[in-house]
Amino acid sequence: MLQPMTAKELEYIADSMSNEDLLIKQCSAVSVGASTQQLRQVCSQMLNTHQQHYQTLMHMLQQHQSMAPTQPQQ
């Protein structure tokens, strides 16, 4: 059975999501300005990878939300 995440783990996931979002934006920008089809293809693959990472992290947060305590912990 899954355990609720700690505050530190949640912070790490939030930071990772922020990093993945930045990488998604950078891959998109490079892809638009790419001078060759090969470069566009590589950027597109990287973009898909980072989108999958972001979705995986989002899924983890959603799982945590269903297990998180509803009252503040003392």
Phi and psi in degrees as GROMACS dihedral restraints (atoms count N, CA, C in turn):
[ dihedral_restraints ]
;  ai    aj    ak    al  type     phi  dphi    fc
    3     4     5     6     1   -73.8    20    10
    4     5     6     7     1   145.1    20    10
    6     7     8     9     1  -101.7    20    10
    7     8     9    10     1   148.8    20    10
    9    10    11    12     1   -59.3    20    10
   10    11    12    13     1   146.9    20    10
   12    13    14    15     1   -78.6    20    10
   13    14    15    16     1   152.0    20    10
   15    16    17    18     1   -78.9    20    10
   16    17    18    19     1   166.5    20    10
   18    19    20    21     1   -60.4    20    10
   19    20    21    22     1   -38.6    20    10
   21    22    23    24     1   -64.6    20    10
   22    23    24    25     1   -41.7    20    10
   24    25    26    27     1   -64.9    20    10
   25    26    27    28     1   -41.3    20    10
   27    28    29    30     1   -63.5    20    10
   28    29    30    31     1   -39.5    20    10
   30    31    32    33     1   -63.6    20    10
   31    32    33    34     1   -41.6    20    10
   33    34    35    36     1   -62.5    20    10
   34    35    36    37     1   -43.1    20    10
   36    37    38    39     1   -64.4    20    10
   37    38    39    40     1   -42.8    20    10
   39    40    41    42     1   -61.4    20    10
   40    41    42    43     1   -42.8    20    10
   42    43    44    45     1   -63.4    20    10
   43    44    45    46     1   -41.9    20    10
   45    46    47    48     1   -64.3    20    10
   46    47    48    49     1   -39.5    20    10
   48    49    50    51     1   -64.9    20    10
   49    50    51    52     1   -39.3    20    10
   51    52    53    54     1   -63.0    20    10
   52    53    54    55     1   -42.7    20    10
   54    55    56    57     1   -64.7    20    10
   55    56    57    58     1   -43.4    20    10
   57    58    59    60     1   -63.6    20    10
   58    59    60    61     1   -39.1    20    10
   60    61    62    63     1   -62.0    20    10
   61    62    63    64     1   -42.1    20    10
   63    64    65    66     1   -62.8    20    10
   64    65    66    67     1   -43.3    20    10
   66    67    68    69     1   -64.9    20    10
   67    68    69    70     1   -37.1    20    10
   69    70    71    72     1   -60.8    20    10
   70    71    72    73     1   -46.6    20    10
   72    73    74    75     1   -64.1    20    10
   73    74    75    76     1   -41.0    20    10
   75    76    77    78     1   -67.1    20    10
   76    77    78    79     1   -42.1    20    10
   78    79    80    81     1   -63.1    20    10
   79    80    81    82     1   -39.5    20    10
   81    82    83    84     1   -63.3    20    10
   82    83    84    85     1   -44.9    20    10
   84    85    86    87     1   -64.5    20    10
   85    86    87    88     1   -43.2    20    10
   87    88    89    90     1   -67.1    20    10
   88    89    90    91     1   -39.3    20    10
   90    91    92    93     1   -61.0    20    10
   91    92    93    94     1   -41.5    20    10
   93    94    95    96     1   -64.0    20    10
   94    95    96    97     1   -38.6    20    10
   96    97    98    99     1   -94.1    20    10
   97    98    99   100     1     5.3    20    10
   99   100   101   102     1   -64.2    20    10
  100   101   102   103     1   139.9    20    10
  102   103   104   105     1   -89.5    20    10
  103   104   105   106     1   -16.6    20    10
  105   106   107   108     1  -129.6    20    10
  106   107   108   109     1   157.7    20    10
  108   109   110   111     1   -63.9    20    10
  109   110   111   112     1   -37.6    20    10
  111   112   113   114     1   -61.8    20    10
  112   113   114   115     1   -43.4    20    10
  114   115   116   117     1   -65.0    20    10
  115   116   117   118     1   -41.6    20    10
  117   118   119   120     1   -61.0    20    10
  118   119   120   121     1   -39.7    20    10
  120   121   122   123     1   -65.1    20    10
  121   122   123   124     1   -45.2    20    10
  123   124   125   126     1   -62.1    20    10
  124   125   126   127     1   -44.4    20    10
  126   127   128   129     1   -62.4    20    10
  127   128   129   130     1   -39.1    20    10
  129   130   131   132     1   -64.7    20    10
  130   131   132   133     1   -41.0    20    10
  132   133   134   135     1   -64.8    20    10
  133   134   135   136     1   -43.5    20    10
  135   136   137   138     1   -64.7    20    10
  136   137   138   139     1   -39.8    20    10
  138   139   140   141     1   -59.4    20    10
  139   140   141   142     1   -46.6    20    10
  141   142   143   144     1   -61.8    20    10
  142   143   144   145     1   -41.1    20    10
  144   145   146   147     1   -60.9    20    10
  145   146   147   148     1   -47.1    20    10
  147   148   149   150     1   -69.4    20    10
  148   149   150   151     1   -32.5    20    10
  150   151   152   153     1   -65.8    20    10
  151   152   153   154     1   -39.1    20    10
  153   154   155   156     1   -64.5    20    10
  154   155   156   157     1   -42.3    20    10
  156   157   158   159     1   -59.8    20    10
  157   158   159   160     1   -45.5    20    10
  159   160   161   162     1   -60.4    20    10
  160   161   162   163     1   -44.8    20    10
  162   163   164   165     1   -65.0    20    10
  163   164   165   166     1   -37.4    20    10
  165   166   167   168     1   -62.8    20    10
  166   167   168   169     1   -44.8    20    10
  168   169   170   171     1   -64.5    20    10
  169   170   171   172     1   -40.7    20    10
  171   172   173   174     1   -62.4    20    10
  172   173   174   175     1   -41.1    20    10
  174   175   176   177     1   -61.9    20    10
  175   176   177   178     1   -40.5    20    10
  177   178   179   180     1   -61.9    20    10
  178   179   180   181     1   -41.0    20    10
  180   181   182   183     1   -64.9    20    10
  181   182   183   184     1   -39.8    20    10
  183   184   185   186     1   -64.9    20    10
  184   185   186   187     1   -38.7    20    10
  186   187   188   189     1   -63.8    20    10
  187   188   189   190     1   -41.7    20    10
  189   190   191   192     1   -63.5    20    10
  190   191   192   193     1   -38.9    20    10
  192   193   194   195     1   -58.3    20    10
  193   194   195   196     1   -38.0    20    10
  195   196   197   198     1   -72.5    20    10
  196   197   198   199     1   -20.0    20    10
  198   199   200   201     1  -103.0    20    10
  199   200   201   202     1   -14.8    20    10
  201   202   203   204     1   -65.0    20    10
  202   203   204   205     1   144.2    20    10
  204   205   206   207     1   -63.5    20    10
  205   206   207   208     1   146.0    20    10
  207   208   209   210     1   -88.2    20    10
  208   209   210   211     1   -16.6    20    10
  210   211   212   213     1  -109.7    20    10
  211   212   213   214     1   145.2    20    10
  213   214   215   216     1   -57.5    20    10
  214   215   216   217     1   140.4    20    10
  216   217   218   219     1   -85.2    20    10
  217   218   219   220     1   142.4    20    10
